[in-house]
C-alpha cells in the first residue's frame, strides 16, 4: 500500500512539471504571436514554480519577452513595465547561471543570447552617439549606460560605452552617474590615469577627502610616475591645507617637471602665505620670503608673460617694504639712524617690487590693483613723472 502511495505522488509531481512546461510553451506561443501581455503573464507563473524556476529555458524565454517589451512601439505593451531592460538582462544572466556547463561559450543559449544582446547593444550605442551629437548629453549618458549593461549580461565589459558614458555624464553635470561609470571602468581593470584623477576630482569637489585621496593613491599605485596624478594629489593637499605634504610634493614635482610654470607658482603661494603669517617667527617668515621670491621668479623664467606670478612677486616685495616701514614708524623719535636704515631697506624692496608690477601692468593694462600698487610705489620713491602717468591712467579708467 505504501509503494502505491509513493507511485501516485511521483506521478503527481511529474504531471505538475509537465503542466508548467506546457505553460512555458504557451508563453512562447504568445510571444511568437506578439501578445506580450499574455506571454508575460504565463512566463511569470513559470519562474515561481519549482518545476521550471531553475530551468535555463524559462529564463531565456522571459528575457526575450522583456526585451520585446523594451523595444515595442505599442503603448499597450510598453505600459506592461516601466523599466523592462534590467529584467531582460537579469533573465539572460539567470539563464546562463542555471545552465550546468561551466564554459560560457558552450552554454545552450549563449549563442542566441549573444546575438540578441549584440543587436541591442548596437541600437543603444548608435542612439547614444546620435544624442551626443545633438548635445543631449543626459540622454546620451543613459543610452551609453544601457549599451554597457547589455554587454555585461554576457560577461563582456564594454569600456568604450563606459568611457563615453562618463564623458556625457560630465557634460550633463551628472556627477553621481559619472562616478558610477568611472568606478565600473576601474573594476574592469581599464588602464587610464585620467579615470582615477577624474574620480578623485569629483570627490574633492564634493568635499569627500577620504575618497579623493583613496582614488588618487590607487591611481599612483597603478601609474607611479604619472605627473597628472601626482599633481592631482598636490591639489588635494592644497585644498585641505596640508601644507607640509603639499610643499614636499611640489618640490619633487619641480625637479621632475621643469616646464610646468604652475608648479613653482603654487609653491610660491604657499611660501608667500607663511611670509605674511603673523603667527610665524621672524626667521620662518624671512626664509619663506626668500623661497617665495625664488619660486615666483622660477615661474616667470618658464613663462615670462605669467601675469599672476609677476603680480605676486611685486606684492611679495611691496608687503615686505610695508612691514619694514610699519616697524620704522613705531621707533622712538630719537632713533633717527635706525629709522633711516629701515626706510632705506624698505625702499630697496619697493625698487624690487616696481619692475614686477610694471610687467604685470604691461600684460594687463587696465588692472586697478596693479595701477594702485605702482602709484603707491612711485609716491614713496618720489618718482613724480611716473606717478603722474599712472594717476592719469587711473583717472581715465574711473571715468569709464
C-alpha positions as CSV (number, residue, x, y, z in Angstrom):
1,X,0.0,0.0,0.0
2,X,2.9,2.4,0.8
3,X,4.5,1.7,-2.5
4,X,1.3,2.6,-4.4
5,X,1.1,5.9,-2.5
6,X,4.7,6.7,-3.4
7,X,4.0,5.9,-7.0
8,X,0.9,8.1,-7.0
9,X,2.9,11.0,-5.5
10,X,5.7,10.6,-8.1
11,X,3.1,10.6,-10.9
12,X,1.5,13.8,-9.5
13,X,5.0,15.6,-9.4
14,X,5.7,14.6,-13.0
15,X,2.3,15.8,-14.0
16,X,2.9,19.2,-12.4
17,X,6.3,19.6,-14.0
18,X,4.8,18.8,-17.4
19,X,2.0,21.2,-16.7
20,X,4.4,24.1,-16.1
21,X,6.4,23.3,-19.2
22,X,3.1,23.5,-21.0
23,X,2.6,26.9,-19.6
24,X,6.1,27.9,-20.7
25,X,5.2,26.7,-24.2
26,X,2.1,28.8,-24.1
27,X,4.2,31.8,-23.2
28,X,6.4,31.1,-26.1
29,X,3.4,30.9,-28.5
30,X,2.1,34.1,-27.2
31,X,5.5,35.7,-27.8
32,X,5.5,34.5,-31.4
33,X,2.0,35.9,-31.9
34,X,3.1,39.3,-30.4
35,X,0.8,39.0,-27.5
36,X,3.3,40.3,-24.9
37,X,0.8,40.8,-22.1
38,X,-0.3,37.2,-22.1
39,X,3.3,35.9,-22.7
40,X,4.5,37.9,-19.7
41,X,1.6,36.6,-17.5
42,X,2.4,33.0,-18.5
43,X,6.2,33.2,-18.0
44,X,5.8,34.8,-14.6
45,X,4.0,31.7,-13.5
46,X,6.9,29.6,-14.5
47,X,9.6,31.5,-12.7
48,X,7.9,30.9,-9.3
49,X,7.1,27.2,-9.8
50,X,9.8,24.8,-8.5
51,X,9.5,22.7,-11.6
52,X,10.6,25.4,-14.0
53,X,12.1,28.1,-11.9
54,X,15.6,26.9,-12.3
55,X,15.4,25.8,-15.9
56,X,17.5,27.9,-18.3
57,X,14.8,27.7,-21.0
58,X,12.4,29.5,-18.7
59,X,14.7,32.5,-18.1
60,X,15.8,32.7,-21.8
61,X,12.1,33.0,-22.8
62,X,11.5,35.6,-20.0
63,X,14.5,37.6,-21.3
64,X,13.1,37.6,-24.8
65,X,9.7,38.7,-23.6
66,X,11.1,41.6,-21.6
67,X,13.4,42.6,-24.5
68,X,10.4,42.8,-26.8
69,X,8.6,44.9,-24.2
70,X,11.7,47.2,-24.1
71,X,11.6,47.7,-27.9
72,X,7.9,47.7,-28.6
73,X,6.3,50.9,-30.0
74,X,2.8,49.7,-29.0
75,X,1.8,51.7,-25.9
76,X,-0.4,48.9,-24.8
77,X,2.6,46.6,-24.3
78,X,5.0,49.4,-23.4
79,X,3.0,50.1,-20.3
80,X,3.5,46.5,-19.1
81,X,6.7,47.5,-17.4
82,X,8.2,50.9,-16.8
83,X,11.8,49.6,-16.9
84,X,11.9,46.3,-18.7
85,X,15.5,46.2,-19.9
86,X,17.1,45.4,-16.5
87,X,14.6,42.5,-16.1
88,X,15.5,41.2,-19.6
89,X,19.2,41.3,-18.8
90,X,18.7,39.7,-15.4
91,X,16.7,36.9,-17.0
92,X,19.5,36.3,-19.5
93,X,22.1,36.2,-16.7
94,X,20.0,33.7,-14.8
95,X,19.6,31.6,-17.9
96,X,23.4,31.3,-18.2
97,X,23.7,30.8,-14.5
98,X,21.3,27.8,-14.5
99,X,23.0,26.2,-17.5
100,X,25.2,23.4,-15.9
101,X,28.1,23.8,-18.4
102,X,30.9,25.8,-16.9
103,X,32.4,27.2,-20.1
104,X,30.4,30.2,-21.2
105,X,30.6,29.6,-25.0
106,X,29.3,26.1,-24.5
107,X,26.1,27.0,-22.7
108,X,23.0,26.1,-24.5
109,X,21.6,29.6,-25.1
110,X,24.8,31.6,-25.1
111,X,24.9,32.0,-28.8
112,X,21.3,33.1,-29.0
113,X,21.7,35.5,-26.1
114,X,24.9,36.9,-27.5
115,X,23.2,37.5,-30.9
116,X,20.2,39.3,-29.3
117,X,22.5,41.3,-26.9
118,X,24.8,42.4,-29.7
119,X,21.9,43.7,-31.8
120,X,20.5,45.5,-28.7
121,X,24.0,46.9,-28.0
122,X,24.2,48.5,-31.4
123,X,20.8,50.1,-31.0
124,X,21.7,51.7,-27.8
125,X,25.2,52.7,-28.9
126,X,24.0,54.3,-32.2
127,X,21.2,56.1,-30.3
128,X,23.8,57.4,-27.7
129,X,26.1,58.8,-30.5
130,X,23.1,60.5,-32.1
131,X,22.0,62.1,-28.9
132,X,25.6,63.1,-28.1
133,X,25.9,64.8,-31.5
134,X,22.7,66.7,-30.7
135,X,24.3,67.8,-27.4
136,X,21.6,65.9,-25.5
137,X,24.2,64.7,-23.0
138,X,22.0,63.3,-20.3
139,X,20.0,61.1,-22.7
140,X,23.3,60.1,-24.4
141,X,24.7,59.1,-21.0
142,X,21.7,56.9,-20.3
143,X,22.0,55.2,-23.7
144,X,25.7,54.5,-23.3
145,X,24.9,53.1,-19.9
146,X,22.4,50.7,-21.4
147,X,24.9,49.9,-24.1
148,X,27.4,48.8,-21.5
149,X,24.7,47.0,-19.4
150,X,23.6,44.7,-22.2
151,X,27.1,43.5,-22.9
152,X,27.7,42.9,-19.3
153,X,24.9,40.4,-19.4
154,X,27.1,38.1,-21.5
155,X,30.2,38.7,-19.5
156,X,31.7,41.4,-21.7
157,X,32.8,44.8,-20.4
158,X,32.2,47.5,-23.0
159,X,34.8,50.0,-21.9
160,X,34.1,52.3,-24.8
161,X,30.5,52.8,-23.8
162,X,31.5,53.2,-20.1
163,X,34.1,55.9,-21.0
164,X,31.7,57.7,-23.3
165,X,29.0,57.5,-20.6
166,X,31.4,59.1,-18.2
167,X,32.2,61.9,-20.7
168,X,28.5,62.5,-21.3
169,X,27.8,62.5,-17.5
170,X,30.5,65.1,-17.0
171,X,29.0,67.3,-19.8
172,X,25.5,66.9,-18.2
173,X,26.9,67.7,-14.8
174,X,25.6,64.3,-13.5
175,X,28.4,63.8,-11.0
176,X,27.0,60.7,-9.3
177,X,26.4,59.0,-12.6
178,X,29.9,59.9,-13.7
179,X,31.3,58.3,-10.6
180,X,29.5,55.1,-11.3
181,X,30.8,54.9,-14.9
182,X,34.4,55.6,-13.7
183,X,34.1,53.1,-10.9
184,X,32.9,50.4,-13.3
185,X,35.9,51.2,-15.5
186,X,38.3,50.7,-12.6
187,X,36.6,47.5,-11.6
188,X,37.1,46.2,-15.2
189,X,40.8,46.9,-14.9
190,X,40.6,49.7,-17.5
191,X,44.1,51.2,-17.6
192,X,43.9,55.0,-17.7
193,X,45.3,57.6,-15.3
194,X,42.5,60.0,-16.1
195,X,39.9,57.6,-14.7
196,X,41.5,57.9,-11.3
197,X,42.2,61.6,-11.4
198,X,38.6,62.4,-12.7
199,X,37.0,60.3,-10.0
200,X,39.2,61.8,-7.3
201,X,38.4,65.3,-8.5
202,X,34.6,64.6,-8.3
203,X,35.0,63.5,-4.6
204,X,37.3,66.5,-4.0
205,X,34.6,68.9,-5.2
206,X,32.0,67.0,-3.1
207,X,34.3,67.6,0.0
208,X,34.9,63.9,0.4
209,X,38.6,63.9,1.2
210,X,38.8,60.2,2.1
211,X,37.7,59.1,-1.3
212,X,39.6,61.9,-3.1
213,X,42.8,60.6,-1.6
214,X,41.7,57.0,-2.0
215,X,41.3,57.1,-5.7
216,X,44.3,59.3,-6.5
217,X,46.5,56.9,-4.5
218,X,45.0,53.9,-6.3
219,X,46.0,55.7,-9.5
220,X,49.5,56.4,-8.3
221,X,49.9,52.8,-7.3
222,X,49.0,51.7,-10.8
223,X,50.9,54.6,-12.5
224,X,53.6,55.7,-10.0
225,X,55.4,58.0,-12.5
226,X,52.3,59.8,-13.8
227,X,52.7,63.6,-13.4
228,X,49.0,64.4,-13.8
229,X,48.1,62.1,-10.9
230,X,51.0,63.4,-8.8
231,X,49.7,67.0,-9.4
232,X,46.2,66.0,-8.5
233,X,47.5,64.7,-5.2
234,X,49.2,68.1,-4.7
235,X,45.9,69.8,-5.4
236,X,44.2,67.7,-2.7
237,X,46.8,68.7,-0.2
238,X,46.4,72.3,-1.1
239,X,42.6,72.1,-0.9
240,X,42.8,70.7,2.6
241,X,45.7,73.0,3.7
242,X,48.1,70.1,4.3
243,X,51.0,72.4,3.8
244,X,54.0,70.2,4.6
245,X,52.8,67.4,2.3
246,X,52.0,69.9,-0.5
247,X,55.4,71.6,-0.3
248,X,57.2,68.3,-0.3
249,X,55.3,67.1,-3.4
250,X,55.7,70.4,-5.1
251,X,59.4,70.4,-4.6
252,X,59.6,66.9,-6.0
253,X,57.4,67.9,-8.9
254,X,59.5,70.9,-9.7
255,X,62.6,68.8,-10.0
256,X,60.8,66.3,-12.3
257,X,58.9,68.8,-14.4
258,X,61.0,71.8,-15.4
259,X,58.5,73.2,-17.9
260,X,55.3,73.4,-15.8
261,X,55.2,77.0,-14.6
262,X,52.2,76.3,-12.3
263,X,54.3,74.2,-10.0
264,X,56.7,76.9,-8.8
265,X,53.9,79.3,-8.8
266,X,51.9,77.1,-6.4
267,X,54.9,76.6,-4.3
268,X,55.4,80.4,-4.2
269,X,51.9,81.0,-2.9
270,X,52.5,78.6,-0.1
271,X,55.7,80.3,0.9
272,X,54.1,83.7,0.4
273,X,51.4,82.8,2.9
274,X,54.0,81.8,5.5
275,X,55.9,85.0,4.9
276,X,52.8,87.0,5.7
277,X,51.7,84.8,8.7
278,X,51.9,86.9,11.9
279,X,52.0,83.7,13.9
280,X,55.3,82.6,12.4
281,X,58.7,83.7,13.8
282,X,60.8,86.3,12.1
283,X,63.3,83.6,11.0
284,X,60.5,81.5,9.5
285,X,59.0,84.5,7.7
286,X,62.3,85.6,6.3
287,X,63.1,82.1,5.0
288,X,59.6,81.8,3.5
289,X,60.0,85.2,1.8
290,X,63.2,84.1,0.1
291,X,61.7,80.8,-1.1
292,X,58.6,82.6,-2.4
293,X,60.6,85.1,-4.3
294,X,62.7,82.2,-5.9
295,X,59.6,80.3,-6.8
296,X,57.8,83.2,-8.4
297,X,61.0,84.1,-10.3
298,X,61.3,80.5,-11.5
299,X,57.7,80.6,-12.8
300,X,58.4,83.8,-14.7
301,X,61.6,82.2,-16.2
302,X,59.5,79.4,-17.6
303,X,56.6,81.7,-18.6
304,X,57.7,85.3,-18.9
305,X,54.1,86.5,-19.6
306,X,52.7,84.8,-16.5
307,X,50.8,87.8,-15.1
308,X,49.8,86.2,-11.8
309,X,53.5,85.4,-11.0
310,X,54.6,88.9,-11.9
311,X,51.9,90.5,-9.7
312,X,52.6,88.1,-6.8
313,X,56.3,88.8,-6.9
314,X,55.6,92.5,-6.8
315,X,53.1,92.2,-4.0
316,X,55.6,90.0,-2.0
317,X,58.2,92.8,-2.1
318,X,55.7,95.5,-1.5
319,X,54.3,93.7,1.6
320,X,57.9,93.3,2.9
321,X,58.5,97.0,2.4
322,X,55.3,97.9,4.1
323,X,56.1,95.6,7.1
324,X,59.5,97.3,7.5
325,X,58.0,100.8,7.2
326,X,55.5,100.0,9.9
327,X,58.3,98.9,12.3
328,X,60.3,102.1,11.3
329,X,57.4,104.3,12.1
330,X,57.0,102.7,15.5
331,X,60.5,103.6,16.5
332,X,61.0,106.3,19.2
333,X,61.6,109.9,17.8
334,X,65.2,109.9,18.7
335,X,66.0,106.7,16.8
336,X,66.9,108.6,13.7
337,X,69.7,106.4,12.5
338,X,67.7,103.3,12.9
339,X,64.7,104.9,11.1
340,X,66.9,106.0,8.2
341,X,68.3,102.5,7.9
342,X,65.0,100.8,7.9
343,X,63.5,103.3,5.4
344,X,66.4,102.6,3.1
345,X,65.8,98.9,3.4
346,X,62.1,99.3,2.7
347,X,63.0,101.4,-0.4
348,X,65.1,98.6,-1.6
349,X,62.2,96.2,-1.6
350,X,60.0,98.8,-3.3
351,X,62.6,99.0,-6.1
352,X,62.4,95.2,-6.4
353,X,58.6,95.3,-6.5
354,X,58.4,98.0,-9.2
355,X,59.6,96.1,-12.3
356,X,57.3,93.1,-11.3
357,X,54.3,95.4,-11.2
358,X,55.3,97.2,-14.4
359,X,55.5,93.8,-16.1
360,X,52.1,92.8,-14.7
361,X,50.6,96.2,-16.0
362,X,52.1,95.6,-19.4
363,X,50.3,92.2,-19.5
364,X,47.0,93.6,-18.0
365,X,47.0,97.4,-18.7
366,X,43.6,98.0,-17.0
367,X,44.1,96.1,-13.8
368,X,43.3,98.5,-11.0
369,X,45.1,96.6,-8.3
370,X,48.4,96.8,-10.3
371,X,47.9,100.5,-11.0
372,X,47.2,101.4,-7.4
373,X,50.3,99.3,-6.3
374,X,52.5,101.2,-8.7
375,X,51.1,104.6,-7.7
376,X,51.9,103.7,-4.1
377,X,55.5,102.7,-5.0
378,X,56.1,105.8,-7.2
379,X,54.8,108.0,-4.4
380,X,57.1,106.5,-1.8
381,X,60.1,106.6,-4.1
382,X,59.5,110.1,-5.2
383,X,59.1,109.2,-8.9
384,X,56.9,112.2,-9.8
385,X,56.7,111.7,-13.5
386,X,55.8,108.0,-13.2
387,X,53.3,108.8,-10.5
388,X,51.6,111.4,-12.8
389,X,51.4,109.0,-15.7
390,X,49.9,106.2,-13.6
391,X,47.4,108.6,-12.0
392,X,46.2,109.7,-15.4
393,X,45.6,106.0,-16.4
394,X,43.7,105.5,-13.1
395,X,41.6,108.6,-13.7
396,X,40.8,107.6,-17.3
397,X,39.6,104.1,-16.2
398,X,37.5,105.5,-13.4
399,X,35.6,107.8,-15.9
400,X,34.5,104.8,-18.0
